[in-house]
Amino acid sequence: MIDSLFLKLANIAETEFADVTTCCEIKEGKLRLFIVDETFLDIWFSRQLKGRYAYHWERRHLDNTIYRWDNAKHEVWKNVKTFPHHFHNRIDNNVSESFLPQDPEKALRFILGFVREIIY
């Protein structure tokens, strides 16, 4: 089921965001989207814990930043209003509320729109 979702998400990335993504691969339980600025976005959904997710845009090699939307129940972030949903903005320890849509297709569109704004 997750692999079929990954295929849907890859199709969205490749068709609606062709100006942002270069290619996609499903590997090690993740969907990896390669971004035109030589960064990548990993998308992960837990196979054991229903609803657990992470969208991680890795940019450390480019400008030492990361952006991650996830819902791991880290106690340190329990004061975030949207807990357990939270957003890591530029660095791991800069965490704020997450307004990411819960539907994976809408979430991907939200994130790739964000990516588009950052790189263009």
CNS distance restraints for C-alpha pairs under 8 A (distance, minus, plus):
assign (resid   1 and name CA) (resid   5 and name CA) 6.38 0.50 0.50
assign (resid   2 and name CA) (resid   6 and name CA) 6.15 0.50 0.50
assign (resid   2 and name CA) (resid  45 and name CA) 7.31 0.50 0.50
assign (resid   2 and name CA) (resid  47 and name CA) 7.79 0.50 0.50
assign (resid   3 and name CA) (resid   7 and name CA) 6.32 0.50 0.50
assign (resid   3 and name CA) (resid  26 and name CA) 7.88 0.50 0.50
assign (resid   4 and name CA) (resid   8 and name CA) 6.44 0.50 0.50
assign (resid   5 and name CA) (resid   9 and name CA) 6.20 0.50 0.50
assign (resid   6 and name CA) (resid  10 and name CA) 5.98 0.50 0.50
assign (resid   6 and name CA) (resid  26 and name CA) 7.32 0.50 0.50
assign (resid   6 and name CA) (resid  31 and name CA) 6.05 0.50 0.50
assign (resid   7 and name CA) (resid  11 and name CA) 6.19 0.50 0.50
assign (resid   8 and name CA) (resid  12 and name CA) 6.41 0.50 0.50
assign (resid   8 and name CA) (resid 105 and name CA) 7.93 0.50 0.50
assign (resid   9 and name CA) (resid  13 and name CA) 6.25 0.50 0.50
assign (resid   9 and name CA) (resid 104 and name CA) 7.83 0.50 0.50
assign (resid   9 and name CA) (resid 105 and name CA) 6.32 0.50 0.50
assign (resid   9 and name CA) (resid 108 and name CA) 7.15 0.50 0.50
assign (resid  10 and name CA) (resid  14 and name CA) 6.07 0.50 0.50
assign (resid  10 and name CA) (resid  24 and name CA) 6.25 0.50 0.50
assign (resid  10 and name CA) (resid  31 and name CA) 7.73 0.50 0.50
assign (resid  10 and name CA) (resid  33 and name CA) 7.58 0.50 0.50
assign (resid  11 and name CA) (resid  15 and name CA) 5.95 0.50 0.50
assign (resid  12 and name CA) (resid  16 and name CA) 5.42 0.50 0.50
assign (resid  12 and name CA) (resid  17 and name CA) 7.01 0.50 0.50
assign (resid  12 and name CA) (resid 105 and name CA) 7.80 0.50 0.50
assign (resid  12 and name CA) (resid 109 and name CA) 7.87 0.50 0.50
assign (resid  13 and name CA) (resid  17 and name CA) 4.95 0.50 0.50
assign (resid  13 and name CA) (resid  18 and name CA) 6.58 0.50 0.50
assign (resid  13 and name CA) (resid  21 and name CA) 6.48 0.50 0.50
assign (resid  13 and name CA) (resid  33 and name CA) 7.70 0.50 0.50
assign (resid  13 and name CA) (resid 108 and name CA) 7.95 0.50 0.50
assign (resid  13 and name CA) (resid 112 and name CA) 7.76 0.50 0.50
assign (resid  14 and name CA) (resid  18 and name CA) 5.02 0.50 0.50
assign (resid  14 and name CA) (resid  21 and name CA) 6.49 0.50 0.50
assign (resid  14 and name CA) (resid  22 and name CA) 7.50 0.50 0.50
assign (resid  14 and name CA) (resid  23 and name CA) 6.96 0.50 0.50
assign (resid  14 and name CA) (resid  24 and name CA) 7.89 0.50 0.50
assign (resid  17 and name CA) (resid  21 and name CA) 6.15 0.50 0.50
assign (resid  17 and name CA) (resid 112 and name CA) 7.11 0.50 0.50
assign (resid  18 and name CA) (resid  22 and name CA) 6.82 0.50 0.50
assign (resid  19 and name CA) (resid  36 and name CA) 7.59 0.50 0.50
assign (resid  20 and name CA) (resid  35 and name CA) 5.71 0.50 0.50
assign (resid  20 and name CA) (resid  36 and name CA) 5.53 0.50 0.50
assign (resid  20 and name CA) (resid 112 and name CA) 7.51 0.50 0.50
assign (resid  20 and name CA) (resid 115 and name CA) 7.51 0.50 0.50
assign (resid  20 and name CA) (resid 116 and name CA) 6.21 0.50 0.50
assign (resid  21 and name CA) (resid  33 and name CA) 6.52 0.50 0.50
assign (resid  21 and name CA) (resid  34 and name CA) 5.58 0.50 0.50
assign (resid  21 and name CA) (resid  35 and name CA) 4.40 0.50 0.50
assign (resid  21 and name CA) (resid  36 and name CA) 5.56 0.50 0.50
assign (resid  22 and name CA) (resid  33 and name CA) 7.57 0.50 0.50
assign (resid  22 and name CA) (resid  34 and name CA) 5.51 0.50 0.50
assign (resid  22 and name CA) (resid  35 and name CA) 5.77 0.50 0.50
assign (resid  22 and name CA) (resid  36 and name CA) 5.80 0.50 0.50
assign (resid  23 and name CA) (resid  33 and name CA) 6.08 0.50 0.50
assign (resid  23 and name CA) (resid  34 and name CA) 5.43 0.50 0.50
assign (resid  23 and name CA) (resid  35 and name CA) 7.72 0.50 0.50
assign (resid  24 and name CA) (resid  31 and name CA) 7.04 0.50 0.50
assign (resid  24 and name CA) (resid  32 and name CA) 5.58 0.50 0.50
assign (resid  24 and name CA) (resid  33 and name CA) 4.51 0.50 0.50
assign (resid  24 and name CA) (resid  34 and name CA) 6.05 0.50 0.50
assign (resid  25 and name CA) (resid  31 and name CA) 5.82 0.50 0.50
assign (resid  25 and name CA) (resid  32 and name CA) 5.30 0.50 0.50
assign (resid  25 and name CA) (resid  33 and name CA) 6.73 0.50 0.50
assign (resid  26 and name CA) (resid  30 and name CA) 5.66 0.50 0.50
assign (resid  26 and name CA) (resid  31 and name CA) 4.49 0.50 0.50
assign (resid  26 and name CA) (resid  32 and name CA) 6.21 0.50 0.50
assign (resid  27 and name CA) (resid  31 and name CA) 6.44 0.50 0.50
assign (resid  27 and name CA) (resid  32 and name CA) 7.36 0.50 0.50
assign (resid  29 and name CA) (resid  44 and name CA) 6.89 0.50 0.50
assign (resid  30 and name CA) (resid  42 and name CA) 6.33 0.50 0.50
assign (resid  30 and name CA) (resid  43 and name CA) 5.55 0.50 0.50
assign (resid  30 and name CA) (resid  44 and name CA) 4.90 0.50 0.50
assign (resid  30 and name CA) (resid  45 and name CA) 7.52 0.50 0.50
assign (resid  31 and name CA) (resid  42 and name CA) 5.72 0.50 0.50
assign (resid  31 and name CA) (resid  43 and name CA) 5.08 0.50 0.50
assign (resid  31 and name CA) (resid  44 and name CA) 6.68 0.50 0.50
assign (resid  32 and name CA) (resid  40 and name CA) 6.61 0.50 0.50
assign (resid  32 and name CA) (resid  41 and name CA) 5.67 0.50 0.50
assign (resid  32 and name CA) (resid  42 and name CA) 4.52 0.50 0.50
assign (resid  32 and name CA) (resid  43 and name CA) 6.36 0.50 0.50
assign (resid  33 and name CA) (resid  40 and name CA) 5.53 0.50 0.50
assign (resid  33 and name CA) (resid  41 and name CA) 5.07 0.50 0.50
assign (resid  33 and name CA) (resid  42 and name CA) 6.41 0.50 0.50
assign (resid  34 and name CA) (resid  38 and name CA) 6.84 0.50 0.50
assign (resid  34 and name CA) (resid  39 and name CA) 6.23 0.50 0.50
assign (resid  34 and name CA) (resid  40 and name CA) 4.48 0.50 0.50
assign (resid  34 and name CA) (resid  41 and name CA) 6.51 0.50 0.50
assign (resid  35 and name CA) (resid  39 and name CA) 5.23 0.50 0.50
assign (resid  35 and name CA) (resid  40 and name CA) 5.28 0.50 0.50
assign (resid  35 and name CA) (resid  41 and name CA) 7.26 0.50 0.50
assign (resid  37 and name CA) (resid 119 and name CA) 7.27 0.50 0.50
assign (resid  39 and name CA) (resid  57 and name CA) 7.46 0.50 0.50
assign (resid  39 and name CA) (resid  58 and name CA) 6.07 0.50 0.50
assign (resid  39 and name CA) (resid  59 and name CA) 5.52 0.50 0.50
assign (resid  39 and name CA) (resid  62 and name CA) 7.39 0.50 0.50
assign (resid  40 and name CA) (resid  57 and name CA) 5.83 0.50 0.50
assign (resid  40 and name CA) (resid  58 and name CA) 5.60 0.50 0.50
assign (resid  40 and name CA) (resid  59 and name CA) 7.33 0.50 0.50
assign (resid  41 and name CA) (resid  55 and name CA) 6.89 0.50 0.50
assign (resid  41 and name CA) (resid  56 and name CA) 5.48 0.50 0.50
assign (resid  41 and name CA) (resid  57 and name CA) 4.20 0.50 0.50
assign (resid  41 and name CA) (resid  58 and name CA) 6.18 0.50 0.50
assign (resid  42 and name CA) (resid  54 and name CA) 7.86 0.50 0.50
assign (resid  42 and name CA) (resid  55 and name CA) 5.75 0.50 0.50
assign (resid  42 and name CA) (resid  56 and name CA) 5.12 0.50 0.50
assign (resid  42 and name CA) (resid  57 and name CA) 6.38 0.50 0.50
assign (resid  42 and name CA) (resid  58 and name CA) 7.85 0.50 0.50
assign (resid  43 and name CA) (resid  53 and name CA) 7.66 0.50 0.50
assign (resid  43 and name CA) (resid  54 and name CA) 5.97 0.50 0.50
assign (resid  43 and name CA) (resid  55 and name CA) 4.61 0.50 0.50
assign (resid  43 and name CA) (resid  56 and name CA) 6.51 0.50 0.50
assign (resid  44 and name CA) (resid  53 and name CA) 5.58 0.50 0.50
assign (resid  44 and name CA) (resid  54 and name CA) 5.24 0.50 0.50
assign (resid  44 and name CA) (resid  55 and name CA) 6.44 0.50 0.50
assign (resid  45 and name CA) (resid  51 and name CA) 7.31 0.50 0.50
assign (resid  45 and name CA) (resid  52 and name CA) 5.88 0.50 0.50
assign (resid  45 and name CA) (resid  53 and name CA) 4.47 0.50 0.50
assign (resid  45 and name CA) (resid  54 and name CA) 6.66 0.50 0.50
assign (resid  46 and name CA) (resid  50 and name CA) 6.59 0.50 0.50
assign (resid  46 and name CA) (resid  51 and name CA) 7.18 0.50 0.50
assign (resid  46 and name CA) (resid  52 and name CA) 5.36 0.50 0.50
assign (resid  46 and name CA) (resid  53 and name CA) 6.21 0.50 0.50
assign (resid  52 and name CA) (resid  70 and name CA) 7.70 0.50 0.50
assign (resid  52 and name CA) (resid  71 and name CA) 6.18 0.50 0.50
assign (resid  52 and name CA) (resid  72 and name CA) 7.01 0.50 0.50
assign (resid  53 and name CA) (resid  70 and name CA) 5.60 0.50 0.50
assign (resid  53 and name CA) (resid  71 and name CA) 6.19 0.50 0.50
assign (resid  53 and name CA) (resid  72 and name CA) 7.73 0.50 0.50
assign (resid  54 and name CA) (resid  68 and name CA) 6.87 0.50 0.50
assign (resid  54 and name CA) (resid  69 and name CA) 5.71 0.50 0.50
assign (resid  54 and name CA) (resid  70 and name CA) 4.25 0.50 0.50
assign (resid  54 and name CA) (resid  71 and name CA) 6.94 0.50 0.50
assign (resid  55 and name CA) (resid  68 and name CA) 5.49 0.50 0.50
assign (resid  55 and name CA) (resid  69 and name CA) 5.23 0.50 0.50
assign (resid  55 and name CA) (resid  70 and name CA) 6.38 0.50 0.50
assign (resid  56 and name CA) (resid  66 and name CA) 7.18 0.50 0.50
assign (resid  56 and name CA) (resid  67 and name CA) 5.92 0.50 0.50
assign (resid  56 and name CA) (resid  68 and name CA) 4.32 0.50 0.50
assign (resid  56 and name CA) (resid  69 and name CA) 6.61 0.50 0.50
assign (resid  57 and name CA) (resid  66 and name CA) 5.67 0.50 0.50
assign (resid  57 and name CA) (resid  67 and name CA) 5.11 0.50 0.50
assign (resid  57 and name CA) (resid  68 and name CA) 6.12 0.50 0.50
assign (resid  58 and name CA) (resid  65 and name CA) 7.07 0.50 0.50
assign (resid  58 and name CA) (resid  66 and name CA) 5.02 0.50 0.50
assign (resid  58 and name CA) (resid  67 and name CA) 6.90 0.50 0.50
assign (resid  59 and name CA) (resid  63 and name CA) 6.13 0.50 0.50
assign (resid  59 and name CA) (resid  64 and name CA) 6.04 0.50 0.50
assign (resid  59 and name CA) (resid  65 and name CA) 5.09 0.50 0.50
assign (resid  59 and name CA) (resid  66 and name CA) 5.39 0.50 0.50
assign (resid  60 and name CA) (resid  64 and name CA) 3.54 0.50 0.50
assign (resid  60 and name CA) (resid  65 and name CA) 4.78 0.50 0.50
assign (resid  60 and name CA) (resid  66 and name CA) 6.29 0.50 0.50
assign (resid  64 and name CA) (resid  90 and name CA) 7.98 0.50 0.50
assign (resid  65 and name CA) (resid  90 and name CA) 4.58 0.50 0.50
assign (resid  65 and name CA) (resid  91 and name CA) 5.77 0.50 0.50
assign (resid  66 and name CA) (resid  88 and name CA) 7.36 0.50 0.50
assign (resid  66 and name CA) (resid  89 and name CA) 6.85 0.50 0.50
assign (resid  66 and name CA) (resid  90 and name CA) 4.79 0.50 0.50
assign (resid  66 and name CA) (resid  91 and name CA) 5.66 0.50 0.50
assign (resid  66 and name CA) (resid  92 and name CA) 7.26 0.50 0.50
assign (resid  67 and name CA) (resid  87 and name CA) 7.26 0.50 0.50
assign (resid  67 and name CA) (resid  88 and name CA) 5.42 0.50 0.50
assign (resid  67 and name CA) (resid  89 and name CA) 5.16 0.50 0.50
assign (resid  67 and name CA) (resid  90 and name CA) 5.42 0.50 0.50
assign (resid  67 and name CA) (resid  91 and name CA) 7.19 0.50 0.50
assign (resid  68 and name CA) (resid  87 and name CA) 5.65 0.50 0.50
assign (resid  68 and name CA) (resid  88 and name CA) 4.94 0.50 0.50
assign (resid  68 and name CA) (resid  89 and name CA) 7.00 0.50 0.50
assign (resid  69 and name CA) (resid  85 and name CA) 7.34 0.50 0.50
assign (resid  69 and name CA) (resid  86 and name CA) 5.88 0.50 0.50
assign (resid  69 and name CA) (resid  87 and name CA) 4.55 0.50 0.50
assign (resid  69 and name CA) (resid  88 and name CA) 6.41 0.50 0.50
assign (resid  69 and name CA) (resid  98 and name CA) 6.85 0.50 0.50
assign (resid  69 and name CA) (resid 100 and name CA) 7.40 0.50 0.50
assign (resid  70 and name CA) (resid  84 and name CA) 7.93 0.50 0.50
assign (resid  70 and name CA) (resid  85 and name CA) 5.78 0.50 0.50
assign (resid  70 and name CA) (resid  86 and name CA) 5.82 0.50 0.50
assign (resid  70 and name CA) (resid  87 and name CA) 6.67 0.50 0.50
assign (resid  71 and name CA) (resid  83 and name CA) 7.39 0.50 0.50
assign (resid  71 and name CA) (resid  84 and name CA) 4.86 0.50 0.50
assign (resid  71 and name CA) (resid  85 and name CA) 4.21 0.50 0.50
assign (resid  71 and name CA) (resid  86 and name CA) 6.21 0.50 0.50
assign (resid  72 and name CA) (resid  84 and name CA) 6.17 0.50 0.50
assign (resid  72 and name CA) (resid  85 and name CA) 7.31 0.50 0.50
assign (resid  73 and name CA) (resid  77 and name CA) 7.71 0.50 0.50
assign (resid  73 and name CA) (resid  78 and name CA) 7.64 0.50 0.50
assign (resid  73 and name CA) (resid  83 and name CA) 7.44 0.50 0.50
assign (resid  73 and name CA) (resid  84 and name CA) 5.13 0.50 0.50
assign (resid  74 and name CA) (resid  78 and name CA) 6.95 0.50 0.50
assign (resid  74 and name CA) (resid  84 and name CA) 7.46 0.50 0.50
assign (resid  77 and name CA) (resid  83 and name CA) 6.90 0.50 0.50
assign (resid  77 and name CA) (resid  84 and name CA) 7.49 0.50 0.50
assign (resid  77 and name CA) (resid  86 and name CA) 7.82 0.50 0.50
assign (resid  77 and name CA) (resid  95 and name CA) 7.52 0.50 0.50
assign (resid  78 and name CA) (resid  83 and name CA) 5.72 0.50 0.50
assign (resid  78 and name CA) (resid  84 and name CA) 6.89 0.50 0.50
assign (resid  79 and name CA) (resid  83 and name CA) 7.08 0.50 0.50
assign (resid  80 and name CA) (resid  84 and name CA) 7.74 0.50 0.50
assign (resid  80 and name CA) (resid  86 and name CA) 7.13 0.50 0.50
assign (resid  80 and name CA) (resid  96 and name CA) 6.33 0.50 0.50
assign (resid  80 and name CA) (resid  97 and name CA) 5.83 0.50 0.50
assign (resid  81 and name CA) (resid  97 and name CA) 6.14 0.50 0.50
assign (resid  82 and name CA) (resid  86 and name CA) 6.44 0.50 0.50
assign (resid  82 and name CA) (resid  97 and name CA) 5.41 0.50 0.50
assign (resid  82 and name CA) (resid  98 and name CA) 6.31 0.50 0.50
assign (resid  83 and name CA) (resid  97 and name CA) 7.56 0.50 0.50
assign (resid  85 and name CA) (resid  97 and name CA) 7.04 0.50 0.50
assign (resid  85 and name CA) (resid  98 and name CA) 5.73 0.50 0.50
assign (resid  86 and name CA) (resid  95 and name CA) 6.56 0.50 0.50
assign (resid  86 and name CA) (resid  96 and name CA) 5.81 0.50 0.50
assign (resid  86 and name CA) (resid  97 and name CA) 4.97 0.50 0.50
assign (resid  86 and name CA) (resid  98 and name CA) 4.48 0.50 0.50
assign (resid  87 and name CA) (resid  95 and name CA) 5.41 0.50 0.50
assign (resid  87 and name CA) (resid  96 and name CA) 5.30 0.50 0.50
assign (resid  87 and name CA) (resid  97 and name CA) 5.96 0.50 0.50
assign (resid  87 and name CA) (resid  98 and name CA) 5.07 0.50 0.50
assign (resid  88 and name CA) (resid  92 and name CA) 5.53 0.50 0.50
assign (resid  88 and name CA) (resid  93 and name CA) 6.86 0.50 0.50
assign (resid  88 and name CA) (resid  94 and name CA) 5.62 0.50 0.50
assign (resid  88 and name CA) (resid  95 and name CA) 4.57 0.50 0.50
assign (resid  88 and name CA) (resid  96 and name CA) 6.73 0.50 0.50
assign (resid  89 and name CA) (resid  94 and name CA) 5.57 0.50 0.50
assign (resid  89 and name CA) (resid  95 and name CA) 6.13 0.50 0.50
assign (resid  89 and name CA) (resid  96 and name CA) 7.48 0.50 0.50
assign (resid  90 and name CA) (resid  94 and name CA) 7.04 0.50 0.50
assign (resid 100 and name CA) (resid 107 and name CA) 5.72 0.50 0.50
assign (resid 100 and name CA) (resid 110 and name CA) 7.06 0.50 0.50
assign (resid 100 and name CA) (resid 111 and name CA) 7.99 0.50 0.50
assign (resid 101 and name CA) (resid 106 and name CA) 5.96 0.50 0.50
assign (resid 101 and name CA) (resid 107 and name CA) 4.94 0.50 0.50
assign (resid 101 and name CA) (resid 110 and name CA) 7.63 0.50 0.50
assign (resid 102 and name CA) (resid 106 and name CA) 7.44 0.50 0.50
assign (resid 102 and name CA) (resid 107 and name CA) 6.41 0.50 0.50
assign (resid 103 and name CA) (resid 107 and name CA) 5.95 0.50 0.50
assign (resid 104 and name CA) (resid 108 and name CA) 6.06 0.50 0.50
assign (resid 105 and name CA) (resid 109 and name CA) 6.38 0.50 0.50
assign (resid 106 and name CA) (resid 110 and name CA) 6.14 0.50 0.50
assign (resid 107 and name CA) (resid 111 and name CA) 6.16 0.50 0.50
assign (resid 108 and name CA) (resid 112 and name CA) 5.97 0.50 0.50
assign (resid 109 and name CA) (resid 113 and name CA) 5.96 0.50 0.50
assign (resid 110 and name CA) (resid 114 and name CA) 6.31 0.50 0.50
assign (resid 111 and name CA) (resid 115 and name CA) 6.16 0.50 0.50
assign (resid 112 and name CA) (resid 116 and name CA) 6.02 0.50 0.50
assign (resid 113 and name CA) (resid 117 and name CA) 6.32 0.50 0.50
assign (resid 114 and name CA) (resid 118 and name CA) 6.34 0.50 0.50
assign (resid 115 and name CA) (resid 119 and name CA) 6.20 0.50 0.50
assign (resid 116 and name CA) (resid 120 and name CA) 5.81 0.50 0.50
